Amino acid sequence: MVLEMSNLILFVNAFLSYLLIFVLIIALVIVACIIGVKWRKSKDAKAAANGGGEPAGGNTTA
């Protein structure tokens, strides 16, 4: 009985550790996407303000 409870505690501990890592990775992905969208909008706004701008759907690699 004690061995089974110990195994359960070890399993729950490992599961929660991996769950925490998963949540942190998802949070980093969301933050990176938000920063990327803001950066893209800022770059597009600067290009439009300079009069040049790129056509919609054009090649955005620079």
N, C-alpha and C positions, 0 to 999 in steps of 0.2 A: 504494500500500500504506500509506504513512504517513497519507494523508488518510482512508482507511477506518478506521485505528486511532484517529485523532483523533476521528472521528465516533462511534465506538463508546464511547470514553471520555466524550465529551460526553453521549451518551445515558444511559450508566450513572450518570453524575453527576446528571443531571436526575431519573432514575428514583429514585435513592436519596434525593434531596432531597424529592421528593413522597411517597415511602414514609415518611420520617421525619415529615413534616407529618401524614400520615394517622394514623400511630401516636400522635402527640401528641394529635390531636383525639379519637381513640378513648379514650385514657387520660383526657382531660378529661370525656368523656361518662360513663365508668364512675365516676369520682370524684363527679360531680354526682349520679348516680343513687344512689350509696351515701349521700351527704349528705342527699339528699331523703328516702330511706327512714328514716334515723335521725331526721330532723326531724319527719316525719309520726308516727312511733312515739312520739316525745317529746311531741308535741302531743296525741295520743290518750291517752297516759298521764296527762297533766296534766288533761285533760277528765274522765277517769274518776275521778281523785283528787278533783276538785271536786264529784263527784256528778252533774254534768249529763251530759256525754257526748253524743255524737251517735249516732243509730241506725246500725247497720251498713248500708253502702250509701247513706247519706243524702247530702245536699248538703254537700260539704266545703269549699266556697268561703266565705271569711269576709271 
